[in-house]
Amino acid sequence: MYIGKLVQPKKKIKDNDNDKAHLIKDAPKHIHFIHTDKAHDFLIDRTLMPGVGVTFEVLEDKPIAKIEEEGEEGATESKPV
């Protein structure tokens, strides 16, 4: 088990930069792992970029698939999966 949060990538800044200079606005967000069980403790403070592995698939907005089922008298009805 592992827990991460979706964060904007950051870059190094100088002392005289403003409070948002560290953000890379055009870059896609990545997952920063903050807690794991003992089997996955190597992930703590690591990041996962989009397109690597399958973890990002759970964060995608996908429509819920519907199944067409036959009701009584041959009528069909849509039910969410």
Backbone torsions as a table, in degrees:
resi	resn	phi	psi	omega
1	MET	NA	141.7	176.6
2	TYR	-147.7	149.4	-179.5
3	ILE	-125.1	132.6	178.0
4	GLY	-139.4	168.9	176.5
5	LYS	-125.6	148.7	-179.7
6	LEU	-81.0	119.0	-175.2
7	VAL	-132.3	155.3	175.2
8	GLN	-80.6	133.4	177.3
9	PRO	-58.2	149.2	-178.2
10	LYS	-121.4	156.2	176.1
11	LYS	-124.6	162.6	178.5
12	LYS	-67.8	146.6	-180.0
13	ILE	-125.3	168.5	176.5
14	LYS	-101.7	163.7	-178.2
15	ASP	-59.1	-31.5	-176.3
16	ASN	-93.6	7.5	177.9
17	ASP	-75.2	160.2	178.2
18	ASN	-79.2	177.8	-173.6
19	ASP	-73.4	-6.3	178.0
20	LYS	-116.6	6.5	-177.2
21	ALA	-66.7	-22.0	-177.7
22	HIS	-77.6	-15.8	-177.8
23	LEU	-81.5	139.2	173.2
24	ILE	-102.3	92.5	-169.5
25	LYS	-63.5	-33.7	-176.6
26	ASP	-83.9	-12.3	-176.9
27	ALA	-79.5	144.2	176.8
28	PRO	-68.5	149.5	178.4
29	LYS	-67.3	154.6	176.6
30	HIS	-129.8	169.6	-179.8
31	ILE	-96.4	125.7	175.4
32	HIS	-106.0	115.9	-176.5
33	PHE	-78.3	129.3	-175.4
34	ILE	-117.5	-17.6	-179.8
35	HIS	-153.3	142.8	177.5
36	THR	-146.7	168.9	169.2
37	ASP	-82.9	178.1	-175.9
38	LYS	-63.3	-31.3	-178.2
39	ALA	-70.4	-20.6	-176.9
40	HIS	-120.3	20.0	-174.8
41	ASP	-64.4	-14.2	175.9
42	PHE	-68.8	-13.5	-179.4
43	LEU	-84.6	-16.9	-176.4
44	ILE	-59.0	132.8	-177.5
45	ASP	65.4	17.4	173.3
46	ARG	-100.5	163.0	178.1
47	THR	-123.0	154.0	177.6
48	LEU	-125.4	121.8	-179.0
49	MET	-85.4	154.1	176.3
50	PRO	-58.3	144.6	178.4
51	GLY	89.0	-4.9	178.9
52	VAL	-106.5	123.2	-178.7
53	GLY	71.7	-164.8	-177.9
54	VAL	-112.8	-0.9	-175.1
55	THR	-58.9	-39.3	-177.2
56	PHE	-67.3	-21.0	-179.5
57	GLU	-61.1	-30.6	179.8
58	VAL	-73.3	-16.0	-179.4
59	LEU	-93.3	-7.5	-177.7
60	GLU	-76.6	143.6	174.6
61	ASP	-82.9	104.7	178.8
62	LYS	-121.4	142.3	177.0
63	PRO	-67.1	148.9	178.4
64	ILE	-76.2	129.5	-179.9
65	ALA	-69.1	147.9	178.2
66	LYS	-117.8	145.4	178.0
67	ILE	-110.0	130.4	176.5
68	GLU	-87.2	119.7	179.1
69	GLU	-117.8	143.3	177.0
70	GLU	-80.7	129.0	176.2
71	GLY	-94.6	-164.9	178.1
72	GLU	-66.4	149.3	177.7
73	GLU	61.2	27.8	173.6
74	GLY	78.9	1.7	178.9
75	ALA	-72.8	149.9	176.5
76	THR	-108.1	151.0	-179.7
77	GLU	-141.3	140.5	179.4
78	SER	-88.8	133.2	176.1
79	LYS	-129.0	136.7	176.4
80	PRO	-66.6	149.4	179.8
81	VAL	-84.5	NA	NA
